[in-house]
Amino acid sequence: MVVFRCRRCHSELTAPVREVPLPDPDDAPAPYELPAGEECPPRMLPGSFAYDPADAGERVVPPRPPREGRRACGTRV
């Protein structure tokens, strides 16, 4: 995983990361369940990123809007 890539010299900076499943929301209180003024503890360790092991289904691409009523630039009415 590339963390940073310089546009000028194209050098890359990478950091070691671990791929872990999404944390279970039942094992930690949600931010709205905490007492007022208490900070929400981090749910993931530094240097890790999450993936969702459940299948998200098929990718849906929204249809393009109709091109009716549009004119090309420079056309005369």
Residue frames relative to the residue before (quaternion, step in Angstrom):
aa qw qx qy qz dx dy dz
M 1.0000 0.0000 0.0000 0.0000 0.00 0.00 0.00
V 0.2638 -0.7604 0.5766 0.1405 3.58 -0.76 1.05
V 0.2812 -0.7778 0.5436 0.1432 3.55 -0.74 1.07
F 0.8014 -0.0063 0.0513 0.5959 3.58 0.99 -0.85
R 0.0312 -0.7733 0.6330 0.0165 3.59 -1.07 0.78
C 0.3774 -0.7337 0.5243 0.2108 3.59 -0.74 1.10
R 0.4283 -0.7127 0.4938 0.2545 3.60 -0.85 0.95
R 0.6747 0.5072 -0.2993 0.4450 3.57 1.05 -0.68
C 0.8330 0.1957 -0.0867 0.5103 3.60 0.55 -1.10
H 0.3884 -0.7614 0.4379 0.2787 3.61 1.32 -0.08
S 0.3738 0.6972 -0.5300 0.3054 3.60 1.10 0.49
E 0.2660 -0.7784 0.5560 0.1196 3.54 -1.11 0.73
L 0.1829 -0.7391 0.6390 0.1093 3.51 -1.14 0.72
T 0.0318 -0.8008 0.5981 -0.0045 3.55 -0.71 1.02
A 0.1893 -0.7525 0.6191 0.1207 3.51 -1.22 0.50
P 0.5012 -0.6385 0.4692 0.3477 3.58 -0.99 0.66
V 0.0033 0.7951 -0.6054 0.0365 3.57 -0.80 1.01
R 0.2781 -0.7302 0.5996 0.1733 3.52 -1.27 0.47
E 0.3038 -0.7265 0.5864 0.1898 3.56 -1.00 0.83
V 0.0173 0.8112 -0.5797 0.0750 3.57 -0.61 1.15
P 0.5668 -0.5742 0.4397 0.3947 3.61 -1.14 0.44
L 0.6301 -0.5139 0.4087 0.4146 3.55 -1.23 0.42
P 0.4943 -0.6602 0.4622 0.3259 3.61 -0.91 0.81
D 0.5168 -0.6296 0.4847 0.3188 3.53 -1.17 0.65
P 0.3848 -0.7533 0.4752 0.2420 3.63 -0.56 1.04
D 0.6051 0.5843 -0.3651 0.3990 3.62 1.17 -0.35
D 0.6708 0.5254 -0.3159 0.4174 3.61 1.12 -0.47
A 0.7577 0.2464 -0.1752 0.5783 3.62 1.22 -0.06
P 0.5253 -0.6376 0.4449 0.3458 3.59 -1.04 0.66
A 0.4798 -0.6417 0.5155 0.3038 3.54 -1.13 0.68
P 0.6635 -0.5208 0.3415 0.4147 3.62 -1.13 0.49
Y 0.6906 0.4745 -0.2986 0.4569 3.62 0.95 -0.74
E 0.6339 0.5297 -0.3376 0.4512 3.63 1.23 -0.24
L 0.5694 0.6102 -0.3797 0.3991 3.61 1.22 -0.27
P 0.5720 -0.5751 0.4450 0.3796 3.59 -1.15 0.52
A 0.6409 -0.5365 0.3807 0.3956 3.57 -1.18 0.55
G 0.8041 0.2726 -0.2246 0.4781 3.56 -0.95 0.95
E 0.6073 0.5425 -0.3671 0.4496 3.61 1.20 -0.24
E 0.3883 -0.7395 0.5090 0.2080 3.55 -0.93 0.96
C 0.4910 -0.6557 0.4904 0.2975 3.56 -1.03 0.81
P 0.3926 -0.7213 0.5094 0.2572 3.62 -0.74 0.96
P 0.5618 -0.5936 0.4333 0.3798 3.60 -1.09 0.56
R 0.3488 -0.7557 0.5208 0.1900 3.56 -0.98 0.83
M 0.7537 0.2753 -0.1755 0.5703 3.57 1.25 -0.30
L 0.5117 -0.6432 0.4792 0.3079 3.53 -1.14 0.67
P 0.5723 -0.5658 0.4451 0.3928 3.61 -1.11 0.52
G 0.7833 0.3031 -0.2381 0.4877 3.56 -1.06 0.75
S 0.6646 0.4442 -0.3299 0.5022 3.58 1.14 0.46
F 0.1056 -0.7576 0.6363 0.1004 3.53 -1.26 0.40
A 0.4132 -0.7465 0.4816 0.2002 3.54 -1.12 0.68
Y 0.1012 -0.7320 0.6660 0.1018 3.48 -1.33 0.41
D 0.4001 -0.6931 0.5417 0.2569 3.55 -1.16 0.53
P 0.3224 -0.7818 0.4955 0.1984 3.62 -0.44 1.12
A 0.5940 0.5674 -0.3744 0.4302 3.62 1.18 -0.37
D 0.5118 -0.6383 0.4810 0.3150 3.56 -1.10 0.74
A 0.3326 -0.7685 0.5188 0.1721 3.56 -0.81 1.01
G 0.5509 -0.6109 0.4029 0.4013 3.60 1.22 -0.13
E 0.7144 -0.4347 0.3234 0.4429 3.52 -1.31 -0.17
R 0.4904 -0.6360 0.5071 0.3129 3.55 -1.17 0.64
V 0.1796 -0.7838 0.5891 0.0800 3.55 -0.84 0.98
V 0.1627 -0.7723 0.6096 0.0735 3.55 -0.78 1.07
P 0.3950 -0.7274 0.4954 0.2635 3.61 -0.62 1.04
P 0.5271 -0.6376 0.4483 0.3386 3.59 -1.04 0.69
R 0.5161 -0.6251 0.4854 0.3276 3.56 -1.17 0.61
P 0.5345 -0.6164 0.4531 0.3594 3.59 -1.05 0.63
P 0.5815 -0.5931 0.4113 0.3753 3.60 -1.09 0.60
R 0.4220 -0.7192 0.5016 0.2303 3.55 -1.11 0.69
E 0.3524 0.7455 -0.4968 0.2706 3.60 1.21 0.29
G 0.8034 0.3035 -0.2229 0.4612 3.55 -1.10 0.68
R 0.6104 0.5245 -0.3681 0.4656 3.59 1.22 -0.01
R 0.1724 -0.7654 0.6108 0.1063 3.53 -1.14 0.71
A 0.5174 -0.6071 0.4924 0.3482 3.53 -1.16 0.52
C 0.5940 -0.5739 0.4216 0.3741 3.56 -1.12 0.61
G 0.8012 0.3094 -0.2299 0.4577 3.55 -1.02 0.81
T 0.5429 0.6026 -0.4296 0.3970 3.62 1.17 -0.03
R 0.3319 -0.7379 0.5553 0.1923 3.55 -1.12 0.67
V 0.4297 -0.6960 0.5191 0.2481 3.49 -1.14 0.69
